[in-house]
Amino acid sequence: MPARNLFIGFDGSNPDLIDQMIEEGELPNFKRVREASKIYPIENDPGMGAGQFWSSASIGADPSYHGRYFYIQFNPHTYDIVPNHETKLPDTTPFWNELDAEGFKIAVIDWHRINPKPLNNGILVDNWIGHDPLTPPKFFPPSLAETAAQYFTKDAISGGFESRKRETVEDLQEYLDCAFNRIRTKSKFCTEQIKSGDWDLFVACFSDTHDVGHQFQFLEDRDHELYKAETARHLGNPLRQTYREQDQAIERIINGAGPDARIFMFGGPGMETLISANSALEEMLRRIDLGVGAPVSAAEAARNSYRSFFPLSLRRRIAPLARAIRRNVANSEYQRRRFFSVPHNDNAGAIRINVKGREKFGTVEKGAQYDEVIEEVTSALATFRNLATGRPIVKEVIPVQKLFDGPYCDILPDLFVVWDRTDTKRDFRKIASDQFGEIDVKPAIRNGDHNPYGFFWMPSEGGDQIIKRPGDIANAVTNMVRSPGKVEYKSSSISHHV
């Protein structure tokens, strides 16, 4: 059998839209898999975004066991913000490496946001045709790069949508054509690799609904503030087109795996209209911490100038210079701060408490003082409202240390601020607090952003299981790979506090 177990992943896929398109008869191959599966709705860990969704799923645990909450991380020793691959994050072992060590033959193609490790009995491809890769593609064994090059050598959108401006219909269509070609190319590559070996588990992941969802959400809803009828007339509905392309990819891969393959399908977190105050969070926190009249910090002024003068494509190339500037201003800036923002996915802001003994210039004692600061910040954020609607902008403030108890909890932010996207079709423009004044919110580059929802479909012979979070799926897959017949579910050896 070419593949005894087949796992197909869809980064950024929206379960509600998939279900809707299945009912409308547009996704026959998604339907084929769903009808033969046990269905598990997945909700992301509180306040988290896309990166940790897939990282948690890969090791079978929540983010306090791997520390990867975003694609860039805060360094408490330097106050620097650096990409994951340049940090000393915990060394974790994905479930497929555990299976590989047991002698199973495994293939993994483009799992989103992992620290790739070689496989002794199979193949692994990372960042080949994935979402916004931060590093060049990696192939294990390295000779696999030559095979991949026969399918795909030039990727016009590998730097992400924002690598250059795309405003005309022609530019937008070019992007979509590239995205669809990526799906077809990867499905053909995966199909041929499946046929080339007798796999215990073959994992094929696609990230195109992630890319398209971020940039074309404005054509998904006629009420979206950016919706343009003329653009929609030319482009149609890009997100639905992407799902239809992925549906055809499913057919190719399943047919290559053979009729007896057990099929898993995993997707998320989904996409919706971007509504966020992340760009204003640092100003909000500065006023809460230091008072409304406090001057803008040197760090914030430098950051604002940097973003104003340098386009995103250039920022990526001069990132080391920007980080050096941040380190230079840290000595004077952070010795007076009790808390500050750190980068995170747009669904939620992220806040770091400047804790003594953890941060280099910590000002807040762990214990009672820490708890008091958490309460102060939570109460202050609740006073901000969206001036366009009068509604509060904050849906929930999540205290990370109270929800997660893994060994790397201190790597995570201390608070996530989940923005309220209720009853609004447009991003925040101006926010206000009776106590802290008005603040302009800079518009985001993207128009679509992640929601917390995903899905996991698994073969019905897997039995009834408790699968609610991304970290719950790893054991379900590994147990079935280890068992040739009906599976008795074994709970994880790692406790899931959330």
ABEGO torsion letter per residue (X at the ends): XABABBBBBBBGBBAAAAAAAAAAGABAAAAAAAAABBBBBBBBBBGBBAAAAAAAAAAGBBAAAAGBABABBBBAAAGBBBBAAABBBBBBBBAAAAAAAAGBBBBBBGBBGBBBBBBAABBBBBGABBBGBABBBBBOBAAAAAAAAAABABBAAAAEAAABBBABAAAAAAAAAAAAAAAAAAAAAAAAAAAABBBABBBBBBAAAAAAAAAAAAAABAABAABBAAAAAAAEBAAAAAAAAAAAAAAAAAAAAEAABBBBBBBOBBBBBBBBAAAAAAAAAAAAAAEAABBBBAAAAAAAAAAAABBAAAAAAAAAAAAAAAAAAAAAAAAABABBBBBBBAABBBBBBBBBGABAABABBBEAAAAAAAAAAAAAAAABBBAAAGBBABABBBBAAAABABAAAAABBABBBBBBABGBABBBABBBBAAAEBBBBBBBABABBBBABBBBBBBAAAEBBBBABAAAAAAAAAAAAABABBBBBBBBABBBAX
